[in-house]
Amino acid sequence: MITKNGKQFKFGLQCLVLNDIDFMEAMLRTFQPFIDRILVSIDEQSWLKDVKSDGKAEKLVKKLQKEFDNIEYVKGVWKNETDQRNEALNTLKDCEYVFIVDVDEMWSSGDINNVQKYILEHRGDVTVFMANWNTRFKKLNWRIHPREQFKPVVVIDSKKGLKFGKSRDVLQTEKAAFNLIPENLLMIEHFSYVRSEDSKIKEKIQTFAHATEIVNGADWWYENIYLPATISSMYLHPTNPEAYHGLIEEPLHPEIKATLKKYSPKLFKDDK
């Protein structure tokens, strides 16, 4: 909770998860000191109903609950990402602002602090905050270049009755005032296509919201694009190839790298 001009502001965080926990503990531990209520929304089966929960996400959250009192979770079956996000947003309606953070997205602690100050400076003028991110592909130090055009919603003023319309996009109403957080204040590391095991990437694309839109299908993309990818590969996006034009090498933020090494050491198995 942050106090400004005598008023206290409560912050919540929602994240959705099925079985994808490679980055989850590192992410939750990074945000935990800054957030009043962290809600982990656990799918008992995928939105397409073809993959069931393996129970690992719930086990991890229960472990963290023994250490922290601001982490909670719900389990359920939702027909799509939009419904799940809106239910989580409603659960956190006692918070002034809700962070929208997926389990494979990492922020530095400095960025979290910067953003909390930034959104309070823009209170009353902005209700939906978006951000830039580095999309990591196959290896921790490979990122999509140039950066993808998509700017994810990362914070919502939850007192304005805003709702998600499709996936992570907020419905544009008269109360939805959008703002892009400057990248000198926040650059998210999105490990969208990096996992400790290649097979986890295949499950990810088979279960994410755009699974039915993959060009030539999930199996083809996994076998012909992802597995053989090198730093010189091009046109890598599963549903819109041109969106991921190419790759460059770029090191991680030192704090993020250290946090991942501590809580997700399997991600570094190929380090020499």
Phi, psi and omega in degrees: 000133181245139178254131176221128180053038177083356181252138179264139180239129183258134182247135174243168176216133174245139169219145181252144180206145170251277180236006191269090188242012182305320184253357193296312181295318179299317179296311183297320180293327179293317182280334190309317182292344187256351192242137180282319180224119174254121180247116175262119181259109188259120175287135173275342170203160184294163181298330178272002175067021184253353178225133180260158177296140177266001176084354185289326179295315179298319180298319180294316180297318179298324177296316181291329179296334177290340182257327185232144181259005181252014179248127179225169179211158172229152174241150179182182176236121180241149184281341178197172181297321182301312180298319181294317179294318181294323177294318178296320178298318179295321179298329183262022186292348175283349179270144177291320182228144178237124174281139177250105186225120176279163189287353176248025179244130181241134173244154169279158179296326177297321178295320178299314179298317178301315185290321178299318177293319183296316183290328176288329175294334182254014180300134181096332180258330184234136179239345179227120181251133177245171184210168172265155175213156170269123177266115181270141186225117173071315178235151184301327183259013172257130176228153178295135179220133352293166181302145179296154184284337182297131178244104185291149170288129184239340178214139179232138170285104190280359179269001185259003179071024180287152180223155172282140179261314176215122181054247185256005180275133179272137178300135181274103176239179181295341179267356181266096178255111189267149179209139177263118179295129180303141185290344174287346176262331183206127168225107182284142169262111181257109182271052189303320184235040175232128176216165180291338177223138181303324183299335179290331176293321180297316178296322180303310185285340176282341186242353182283172189297339184253021185303323183281355183257001185293129181296122181069004176093159184298317182299316181297314181299317182296315184284325190254342180247305187289304187301315181275004186300139173234176180298342181265358183292154182226162174055068193256347185292136184292331182250336179219080190313318184295340181295333175248083189295314182199191183229150169225162174269132179209125182293156178282158170305132185306319180295316180297317179298317180295320180295318179293321179298327182283318188252349178223056186298335180297339179292343184254018184297335182266000179295137178266000000 
